[in-house]
Amino acid sequence: MRAIVQPISPGRNGVCSALMTDSDFCLDPGLIYLNHAAVSPWPRRTAEAVKAFAEENARLGSSRYPYWMKTEQALREQLQRLLNARSADEIALLKNTSEALSTVAYGLAWQPGDNVVISNLEFPSNRIVWESLDKYGVDTRIAEITDVDAAEDAIIGQIDTRTRLVSVSSVQYGTGFRLDLARLGAACRERDVLFCVDAIQSLGAVRFDVQASHADFAMADGHKWMLGPEGVALFWCRREVMDQLDLKQYGWHMVEDCGNYASRTWEVAHSARRFECGSPNMTGIHAMHASLSLIEETGMTAIEARILDNSRFLMDFFLEQRERYELLTPATASRHAGIVTFRPRDGSTEALFEKLTGARISCALRGGGIRFSPHYHTPREQLTLALQLLQE
């Protein structure tokens, strides 16, 4: 059956008028958006929050700054709940995941001969930063994961007496492979090794618990499954290890008494605000606050169930069509989240990708195949249309 996806013209000013409903999203109905693992479209309320903030700023300047600070604190508390952190004081608001990883990498006091353990499946952000430490004599040990069922064994097997830290992505960006974080975290804690988790492909897609994972650090930008903007990222640092990170950036915002501009003395903030050297991204904070309000209203239990159901729906198709398509994402329920990656057994993956994007199916070339990443709100009918096109 041929899938026909008709494009429509954007509305006036290109703003959400393509779909005038009371739904939480206003995506162009001519677009099948399966690319939330890259950059998500904003919910309607997020666009409205940014518009309202901009209009308020234009009319009143910073006269309502105390209220902006309340939104900033509310965002920290939302992130605390999303992570199951013990306190909002453990959460810093940074620019992106890479900055948070660099805060860890260049905050620790390394000694020549120390090593870091990662896997061969990591996104460049979680590889380059550790490899850059070779100038200090720090070795980056890469666990080769060829069998997903033995992935944790491969990572743990790289740990030795000189390992200071293990850093992994909770869900791998390429194939969507999901690690057993609790097992890895427990192994690190037993060996007195720090455990760092890039959670960008988990948060907002599946439940993530920093305490159950035995993590020491976790970070994630907001523009993927959390439905937020680029330029705002969380950095969670466990209170007990906060003082292990030496600060490399200093400014007015990272001191304990940050509102006392006339003081000639200062001390580093007792909270994770110590990692925020300057003025916050208030526009991004208002956007992120709005996006997380939708996630909280919907509930992560319901969101996770829907996302996993969408993933299973897609994987069932590729398993049934195994003579034509190879499923690269692990089919075992505990080993995947919102990402489903596949490739054709015959013909060009790139040509098929061009065919899909030409039909206004938004997806990505990742992990050696084509990556679909629908969110909880993606209509099942749109998934069916995308698969019908693949069935031609």
Secondary structure, 3 states (H helix, E strand, C coil): CCCCCCCCCCCHHHCCCCCCCCCCCCCCCCCEECECCCCCCCCHHHHHHHHHHHHHHHHHCCCCHHHHHHHHHHHHHHHHHHHCCCCHHHEEEECCHHHHHHHHHCCCCCCCCCEEEEECCCCCHHHHHHHHHHHHCCEEEEECCCCHHHHHHHHHCCCCCCEEEEEEECECCCCCCECCHHHHHHHHHHCCCEEEEECCCCCCCCCCCCCCCCCCEEEEECCCCCCCCCCCEEEEECHHHHHHCCCCCCCHHHECCCCCCCCCCCCECCCHHHHCCCCCCHHHHHHHHHHHHHHHHHCHHHHHHHHHHHHHHHHHHHHHCCCCEEECCCCCHHHCCCCEEEEECCCCHHHHHHHHHHCCEECEEECCEEEEECCCCCCHHHHHHHHHHHHC
